[in-house]
Amino acid sequence: MQDNTLDNSSENQFQNTGFQSEETQSSNQETTQESSFTSSSTAQLDFIYQSVSRVKSEIHKVIIGQDKMIDLLLVSLFADGHVLLEGVPGVAKTITAKLLARTLSIDFSRIQFTPDMMPTDILGTTIYSLQEAEFNFTPGPVFSQIVLIDEINRAPAKTQAALFEVMEERQVTVDGTTHKMKAPFFVIATQNPIEQEGTYRLPEAQLDRFLFRIQLDYPSLSEEKQILYRFKNQLQNDISVVNSVLKGEDILACRKIVSEVHIKDELLDYIAEITYQTRNHGSLYLGASPRASLAIMRASKAMAVLRGRMFVTPEDIQEVAYPVLGHRIMITPEREMEGLTGEDLVKEMIQKLEVPR
């Protein structure tokens, strides 16, 4: 990848914002009105707005449409989560992940999952060195910062299980030795939900480690025409036109800003009620765990920042509820045969709850 970074003006603007003192952070957390924003928080929002705009601009040099997917990818990146992209072949799952990685000046690796893949092919292995007369650990491809796992459901269960520790704890333990991952660490996995031959269903424990499952739709007719017009005289997979615009420390700074976003207690209660509804619904035989509540909270704070606010609204929570809950709930076979979907159920539960004001 090219090592292009933010231009000087953007870097200077970010450096001028700095990080707030503990006293200022505490004061901001107690702030509940938009009018009480400090000049520092405004500068932080400006930095994230410029960062997001530049990343989107670079990705849209190749990708047409898919704005919701790109927004959710950025929300997950800033919320320190992982993403599962699900859709039929040809809807730009893999190339979008590669383009996002290219806009960031951090390490990137791609792992193509296959039925014969072993855990050591991902994590690495310990090899005996004759020259040094000792065992040395050789890291696998997961030792990167953005890891694209293509067709994650192609590998058997024990290979999928190799991802449990690294996705949850950002570390890998091999032969009793723990190796920490370099921050930021972000996993993007893809899978085709239609083709089941030669695939291995992801266990619930694996699905639960993804902040979002993003389901991709076909492009609209107008978007499909734009795709044909744009690429009639150029290669579609030419990603060399995309430049790096963010560094690793910029992403960590964005994550710190997201952590400082204010969320009222009433909205925390609202999140808990949404998750609780999934455990007491007649159409579900598996509800969401407290990890889902925490995921909604983190994602809604990141969504608020992307929308230019340092406080969460009910709309932010509603917008991220289904991508967070969709892969964590299981519909009863009877209702599934009737055509009921997880998205339908989440919408129904949200409509029944009183929205905090």
Rosetta blueprint (number, residue, H / E / L):
1 M L
2 Q L
3 D L
4 N L
5 T L
6 L L
7 D L
8 N H
9 S H
10 S H
11 E H
12 N H
13 Q H
14 F H
15 Q H
16 N H
17 T H
18 G L
19 F L
20 Q L
21 S L
22 E H
23 E H
24 T H
25 Q H
26 S H
27 S H
28 N H
29 Q H
30 E H
31 T L
32 T L
33 Q L
34 E H
35 S H
36 S H
37 F L
38 T L
39 S H
40 S H
41 S H
42 T H
43 A H
44 Q H
45 L H
46 D H
47 F H
48 I H
49 Y H
50 Q H
51 S H
52 V H
53 S H
54 R H
55 V H
56 K H
57 S H
58 E H
59 I H
60 H L
61 K L
62 V L
63 I L
64 I L
65 G L
66 Q L
67 D H
68 K H
69 M H
70 I H
71 D H
72 L H
73 L H
74 L H
75 V H
76 S H
77 L H
78 F H
79 A L
80 D L
81 G L
82 H L
83 V E
84 L E
85 L E
86 E E
87 G L
88 V L
89 P L
90 G L
91 V L
92 A L
93 K H
94 T H
95 I H
96 T H
97 A H
98 K H
99 L H
100 L H
101 A H
102 R H
103 T L
104 L E
105 S E
106 I L
107 D L
108 F E
109 S E
110 R E
111 I E
112 Q E
113 F L
114 T L
115 P L
116 D L
117 M L
118 M L
119 P H
120 T H
121 D H
122 I H
123 L H
124 G E
125 T E
126 T E
127 I E
128 Y E
129 S E
130 L L
131 Q L
132 E L
133 A L
134 E E
135 F E
136 N E
137 F E
138 T E
139 P E
140 G L
141 P L
142 V L
143 F L
144 S L
145 Q L
146 I E
147 V E
148 L E
149 I E
150 D E
151 E L
152 I H
153 N H
154 R H
155 A L
156 P L
157 A H
158 K H
159 T H
160 Q H
161 A H
162 A L
163 L H
164 F H
165 E H
166 V H
167 M H
168 E H
169 E H
170 R L
171 Q E
172 V E
173 T E
174 V E
175 D L
176 G L
177 T E
178 T E
179 H E
180 K E
181 M L
182 K L
183 A L
184 P L
185 F L
186 F E
187 V E
188 I E
189 A E
190 T E
191 Q E
192 N L
193 P L
194 I L
195 E L
196 Q L
197 E L
198 G L
199 T L
200 Y L
201 R L
202 L L
203 P L
204 E H
205 A H
206 Q H
207 L H
208 D L
209 R L
210 F L
211 L L
212 F E
213 R E
214 I E
215 Q E
216 L L
217 D L
218 Y L
219 P L
220 S L
221 L H
222 S H
223 E H
224 E H
225 K H
226 Q H
227 I H
228 L H
229 Y H
230 R H
231 F L
232 K L
233 N L
234 Q L
235 L L
236 Q L
237 N L
238 D L
239 I H
240 S H
241 V H
242 V L
243 N L
244 S L
245 V L
246 L E
247 K E
248 G H
249 E H
250 D H
251 I H
252 L H
253 A H
254 C H
255 R H
256 K H
257 I H
258 V H
259 S H
260 E L
261 V L
262 H E
263 I L
264 K L
265 D H
266 E H
267 L H
268 L H
269 D H
270 Y H
271 I H
272 A H
273 E H
274 I H
275 T H
276 Y H
277 Q H
278 T H
279 R L
280 N L
281 H L
282 G L
283 S L
284 L E
285 Y E
286 L E
287 G L
288 A L
289 S L
290 P H
291 R H
292 A H
293 S H
294 L H
295 A H
296 I H
297 M H
298 R H
299 A H
300 S H
301 K H
302 A H
303 M H
304 A H
305 V H
306 L H
307 R L
308 G L
309 R L
310 M L
311 F E
312 V L
313 T L
314 P H
315 E H
316 D H
317 I H
318 Q H
319 E H
320 V H
321 A H
322 Y H
323 P H
324 V H
325 L H
326 G L
327 H L
328 R L
329 I L
330 M E
331 I E
332 T L
333 P H
334 E H
335 R H
336 E H
337 M H
338 E L
339 G L
340 L L
341 T L
342 G H
343 E H
344 D H
345 L H
346 V H
347 K H
348 E H
349 M H
350 I H
351 Q H
352 K H
353 L L
354 E L
355 V L
356 P L
357 R L
